[in-house]
Amino acid sequence: MTGDQAQPGSPPVHAATPLPLAGIRVVDVATIIAAPFCATLLGEFGADVLKVEHPVGGDGLRRFGTPSQRGDTLTWVSEARNKRSVTLDLRHPDGMRLFKALIAETDVLCENFRTGTLEKWGLGWDVLRAINPRLIMLRVTGYGQTGPYKDRPGFARVAHAVGGIAYLAGMPKGTPVTPGSTTLGDYMTGLYGCLGVLMALRHRDRTGEGQYVDAALYESVFRCTDELAPAYSLNGTVRERMGSSHNDFACPHGHFATKDGKWVAISCATDKLFARLTQAMGRPELASSSTYGEQKVRLAHAHAVNEIVRDWCGSLTREEVLTRCYATDTPAGPLNNIADIFGDRQFHARRNLVAIDDPLTGEAMVVPSVVPRLSETPGSIRSLGPTLGQHTDEVLHEVLGLDEAAIADLRARRVI
């Protein structure tokens, strides 16, 4: 089954309603995840995404992750969905000429070369804007197009460090660890980039003018650091690693092991929520004014409170802890691994897992579904990541009007 079919595990589809970005053409000349993820999101909501890759090797994401039966990685097959692959050597004069011709017919360009690379190739913003004044160009780099670090290479792991979240990840006084996925900063920047592109499209609707979107990996990370900046500015506060508990604002507020070797997350941000937890624990006296009923008292005695909750969780299985928490409306949930997610009723009810047929292998592959959800024009997954150059002939003929002889000549000269 495909993402366009309303079958179990696939998103609902309104076939008669055009997707909101239908008619928008996107050229994705970027690599790995950040800018390409923006293009993927646009493609899920109807944009025609042309993945322009070098004829030899293509996007490095094809080799990033677990190899699949078709040769590319599972990461590529999932994250390059809905795209059409076109091979083009941008360093060849004819490749540059064809690229410029594509840009003339394009609404959005996504790139993430190091700052100044496209300019060195004669394909910078000023050149492309002159070709197409309506062009919107997403430029993703580690540090942005300006500033003293603009020429440095950027990767998500480094962005996590520079942006301030890696310092906070890990156990107190322990070695800082990777905050979740090593590509978190890439996905965050792709999201911010997509937001920028959509706002730029809205501006173009009003004025007819394009613009470029300057997205830096470290800035996307830094933007998600809640009160770090004002707390330091006003009080000189430097937040340190807190492990699985966050005892600056709420207690208990962390991860707790259960008797069966699993984990739960419990969050009691208010006194009322803590009172609910004490009901779940069968110890309502802990929420009295003479014990731990007030947040400020719990924060002052966070170690003792966490130990009480830790001992309770450790005496029960995960299912028993969660059943009691749910019965009292205590905010709690399991720490799911991917196997847990595949068995989770919520994920199935919301169709977060979508099985897509891969015609190249004859097998179905399960991938994350489309978010966000639009009530009238929901996005869709129409195809998995393409093979290298799969759509080159199709696009060059359809968009640029080249005939078979011209395309064959380009291929013979290794331009495509």
C-alpha positions in Angstrom: 0.0 0.0 0.0 1.1 3.6 -0.5 0.6 6.7 1.6 -2.2 7.8 -0.8 -4.4 4.8 0.1 -6.7 5.0 3.1 -5.7 1.7 4.6 -4.8 0.7 8.2 -1.5 2.3 9.1 -1.7 5.0 6.4 -2.9 8.7 6.9 -6.4 9.6 5.9 -6.5 11.0 2.4 -8.8 13.6 0.7 -8.1 12.6 -2.9 -10.4 15.3 -4.4 -8.6 18.1 -2.6 -5.3 19.4 -4.0 -2.5 19.4 -1.5 -1.7 23.0 -0.3 1.7 23.2 -2.1 0.6 21.6 -5.4 2.1 23.6 -8.2 5.2 24.6 -6.2 8.5 23.3 -7.6 11.4 22.7 -5.3 15.0 22.0 -6.3 16.9 20.2 -3.5 20.6 20.4 -4.2 21.5 19.9 -0.6 23.0 16.8 1.2 22.4 14.7 4.2 19.5 15.9 6.4 18.9 19.6 7.3 18.0 21.4 4.1 16.8 18.1 2.4 14.4 17.6 5.3 12.8 20.9 4.6 12.4 19.8 1.0 10.9 16.5 2.2 8.3 18.3 4.3 7.4 20.5 1.4 7.0 17.4 -0.8 4.7 15.8 1.7 2.3 18.6 1.2 2.3 18.6 -2.6 5.4 20.3 -3.8 7.2 18.7 -6.8 10.7 18.2 -5.3 13.6 17.7 -7.7 16.5 16.1 -5.9 19.6 17.3 -7.9 22.6 15.1 -7.2 26.1 14.6 -8.6 26.1 11.8 -11.1 28.7 9.9 -9.1 27.6 8.9 -5.7 24.8 11.4 -5.3 23.7 12.6 -1.8 25.8 11.3 1.0 22.6 10.4 2.8 22.4 7.4 0.5 25.3 5.9 2.5 24.2 7.2 6.0 22.7 4.5 8.1 21.7 0.9 7.6 22.1 -0.4 4.1 18.9 -1.6 2.4 18.3 -4.4 -0.1 18.2 -1.8 -2.9 21.7 -0.5 -2.1 20.8 2.9 -0.5 20.4 3.1 3.3 17.1 2.9 5.2 17.6 6.6 6.2 17.6 7.6 2.5 14.6 5.4 1.6 12.6 7.1 4.4 13.8 10.7 4.4 14.1 11.2 0.6 10.5 10.2 0.0 8.3 12.0 -2.6 11.4 13.3 -4.4 12.5 12.9 -8.1 16.2 12.3 -8.5 18.0 14.2 -11.2 21.8 13.8 -11.7 23.7 17.0 -12.7 27.4 17.9 -12.4 27.2 21.6 -11.3 30.9 22.0 -11.9 30.6 21.2 -15.6 29.7 24.3 -17.8 26.8 22.5 -19.3 25.7 21.2 -15.9 25.7 24.8 -14.6 23.7 25.9 -17.7 21.1 23.3 -17.1 20.9 24.1 -13.4 20.3 27.8 -14.2 17.6 26.7 -16.6 16.0 24.7 -13.8 16.2 27.6 -11.4 14.3 29.8 -13.9 11.4 27.3 -13.5 11.7 26.8 -9.8 9.9 28.3 -6.8 12.2 27.1 -3.9 15.9 26.1 -3.9 17.3 24.2 -0.8 21.0 24.1 -0.4 23.5 23.5 2.5 26.9 23.9 1.0 29.5 25.6 3.1 29.2 29.4 3.1 30.5 30.8 -0.2 30.6 27.5 -2.2 27.8 28.4 -4.6 29.3 31.8 -5.1 32.6 30.2 -6.1 30.8 28.2 -8.7 29.1 31.3 -10.0 25.7 30.2 -8.6 25.3 32.5 -5.7 22.2 34.3 -4.6 22.8 37.4 -6.7 23.2 35.3 -9.8 20.2 33.1 -9.2 18.0 36.0 -8.1 18.8 37.7 -11.4 17.6 34.6 -13.3 14.5 34.2 -11.2 13.4 37.2 -9.1 10.6 35.1 -7.5 13.0 32.5 -6.2 13.1 31.5 -2.6 16.4 30.1 -1.5 17.0 28.2 1.8 20.6 28.3 2.8 21.5 26.0 5.7 25.0 26.1 7.2 26.6 25.4 10.6 26.9 29.1 11.6 25.0 31.1 9.0 26.0 33.3 6.1 27.6 36.0 8.4 29.7 36.2 11.5 33.2 35.2 12.4 32.4 31.4 12.3 30.6 31.5 8.9 33.4 29.6 7.1 33.6 26.8 9.6 32.1 23.4 8.7 29.0 22.5 10.7 27.4 19.2 11.8 24.5 18.5 14.1 26.8 17.1 16.9 28.8 20.3 16.9 25.6 22.4 16.7 24.3 20.7 19.8 27.5 21.7 21.6 27.8 25.3 20.4 24.0 25.9 20.8 24.0 24.9 24.5 22.0 21.6 24.8 24.8 19.1 24.7 26.3 20.7 27.9 23.0 19.9 29.7 22.7 16.3 28.6 24.0 13.6 30.9 24.3 12.9 34.6 25.4 15.5 37.1 29.2 16.1 36.9 29.4 13.3 34.3 30.5 13.5 30.6 28.0 15.4 28.5 26.2 13.0 26.2 24.5 13.3 22.8 21.0 14.8 23.3 18.9 12.1 21.7 19.5 11.5 18.0 22.9 12.8 16.7 21.0 14.5 13.9 18.5 16.4 16.1 20.0 19.7 15.1 19.6 18.8 11.5 15.9 18.0 11.8 15.3 21.2 14.0 17.0 23.3 11.3 15.0 21.7 8.6 11.8 22.5 10.4 12.9 26.2 11.0 14.0 26.3 7.3 10.6 25.0 6.2 8.9 27.7 8.3 11.0 30.3 6.7 10.3 29.1 3.2 6.5 29.1 3.9 6.6 32.6 5.2 8.7 33.7 2.2 6.1 32.1 -0.1 3.4 34.1 1.7 5.4 37.3 1.2 5.9 36.5 -2.4 2.1 36.0 -2.8 1.7 39.6 -1.7 4.7 41.3 -3.5 5.9 38.9 -6.2 9.4 39.1 -4.7 11.6 36.2 -3.6 14.2 36.2 -0.8 16.7 33.8 0.8 16.3 32.1 4.2 19.5 32.0 6.3 19.3 29.0 8.7 22.2 28.0 11.0 22.3 24.7 12.8 23.5 26.2 16.1 20.8 28.9 16.1 18.1 26.3 15.8 19.5 24.4 18.8 19.9 27.6 20.8 16.4 28.7 20.1 15.1 25.7 22.1 16.9 26.4 25.4 13.9 27.9 27.3 15.1 30.3 30.0 18.9 29.8 29.8 19.5 33.3 28.3 17.3 35.4 30.6 18.3 33.4 33.7 22.0 34.1 33.0 21.4 37.7 32.0 19.5 38.5 35.2 21.1 36.2 37.7 24.3 34.8 36.3 22.7 31.3 36.5 24.5 28.6 34.6 22.4 25.5 34.4 24.3 22.2 34.9 23.5 18.6 33.9 20.7 17.1 35.9 20.5 13.6 34.6 17.0 12.2 34.4 15.5 14.7 36.8 14.9 18.4 36.3 14.7 19.8 39.9 14.9 23.5 39.2 11.2 24.0 38.5 9.3 20.8 39.6 9.7 17.7 41.7 9.3 14.9 41.0 10.0 15.5 37.4 12.2 12.7 35.9 12.7 9.1 34.8 12.2 6.2 37.2 13.1 2.5 36.8 10.5 -0.1 37.3 10.7 -3.7 38.7 10.8 -5.3 35.3 13.8 -3.3 34.1 11.8 -0.7 32.2 11.4 3.0 32.7 8.6 5.6 33.2 8.6 9.4 33.0 6.7 11.2 35.7 6.1 15.0 35.7 4.5 16.8 38.7 4.7 20.5 37.7 2.1 21.6 40.3 1.0 20.7 43.8 -2.2 19.4 42.5 -0.4 16.9 40.2 1.8 15.8 43.1 -1.3 15.1 45.1 -2.5 12.9 42.3 0.7 11.0 42.3 0.5 10.4 46.1 -3.0 9.0 45.5 -1.5 6.6 42.9 1.2 5.6 45.3 -1.3 5.0 48.1 0.4 7.7 50.2 -1.8 10.8 50.2 -0.1 12.0 53.5 2.9 13.0 51.4 0.9 15.8 49.9 -0.1 17.4 53.2 1.1 20.9 54.1 3.3 19.4 56.9 5.2 17.1 54.4 5.8 17.7 50.7 2.6 19.3 49.6 4.2 22.5 48.4 6.5 22.7 45.4 9.0 24.9 47.2 9.3 22.2 49.9 9.7 19.4 47.4 12.4 21.3 45.5 14.3 21.9 48.8 14.1 18.2 49.5 14.3 16.9 45.9 16.6 14.0 46.7 14.3 12.7 49.4 11.1 13.1 47.3 12.8 11.4 44.2 13.9 8.5 46.4 10.4 7.9 47.6 9.1 7.9 44.0 12.0 5.8 42.9 11.4 3.2 45.5 7.7 3.0 44.6 8.3 2.6 40.9 11.0 0.0 41.6 8.5 -2.1 43.5 6.1 -2.4 40.6 6.2 -3.3 36.9 6.0 -0.5 34.3 2.4 -1.5 33.5 1.4 -1.4 37.1 3.0 2.0 37.7 1.4 3.5 34.6 -2.0 2.0 35.3 -2.1 3.6 38.8 -0.9 6.9 37.4 -3.5 6.9 34.6 -6.2 6.1 37.1 -5.4 9.3 39.0 -4.6 11.5 36.0 -1.0 11.8 37.0 1.1 12.8 34.0 3.2 9.8 33.2 4.3 7.7 30.3 6.6 4.9 29.3 10.2 5.5 27.9 9.5 3.8 24.6 12.1 2.1 22.5 11.2 1.5 18.9 9.8 -2.0 19.6 7.5 -0.4 22.2 6.4 2.2 19.7 5.4 -0.5 17.2 3.2 -2.0 19.8 1.7 1.2 21.2 -2.0 1.7 20.6 -1.7 5.5 20.4 0.8 5.3 17.5 -1.6 2.9 15.7 -4.7 4.9 16.4 -3.0 8.0 15.0 -1.5 6.1 12.1 2.0 7.3 13.0 3.5 4.2 11.3 2.9 4.0 7.6 3.7 0.9 5.5 4.8 2.0 2.0 5.4 -0.5 -0.8 8.8 -0.3 -2.4 8.5 -1.5 -6.0 12.3 -2.0 -6.2 12.3 -4.7 -3.6 8.7 -5.8 -3.6 8.5 -5.3 0.1 6.7 -2.9 2.3 8.7 -0.5 4.5 7.3 1.2 7.6 8.2 4.8 8.0 7.0 7.7 10.2 3.9 9.3 8.9 3.4 12.9 7.9 3.1 15.7 10.5 1.5 18.1 11.1 -2.1 17.0 10.4 -4.3 19.2 8.3 -8.0 18.5 8.5 -8.8 19.2 4.8 -5.5 18.8 2.9 -3.4 16.3 4.8 0.0 15.5 3.5 0.9 12.2 1.9 3.8 9.8 1.2 3.6 9.0 -2.5 6.9 7.2 -2.9 10.0 6.2 -1.0 13.5 7.7 -1.7 14.4 7.4 -5.4 17.4 5.6 -6.9 20.2 7.9 -8.2 19.1 9.6 -11.4 15.8 7.7 -11.5 14.0 10.8 -12.9 16.7 12.6 -14.8 15.3 11.9 -18.3 11.8 12.6 -17.2 12.6 16.0 -15.6 14.9 17.2 -18.3 12.2 16.5 -20.9 9.3 17.7 -18.9 10.7 20.9 -17.3 13.4 21.9 -19.9 12.0 20.4 -23.0 15.1 18.4 -24.0 14.7 15.5 -26.4 16.1 12.0 -26.2 19.2 12.9 -28.4 20.1 15.9 -26.2 19.7 13.9 -23.0 21.8 11.0 -24.5 24.6 13.5 -25.4 24.6 14.9 -21.9 24.9 11.4 -20.5 27.7 10.5 -22.8 29.7 13.6 -21.7 28.9 12.8 -18.0 27.1 16.0 -17.4 24.2 13.9 -16.1 
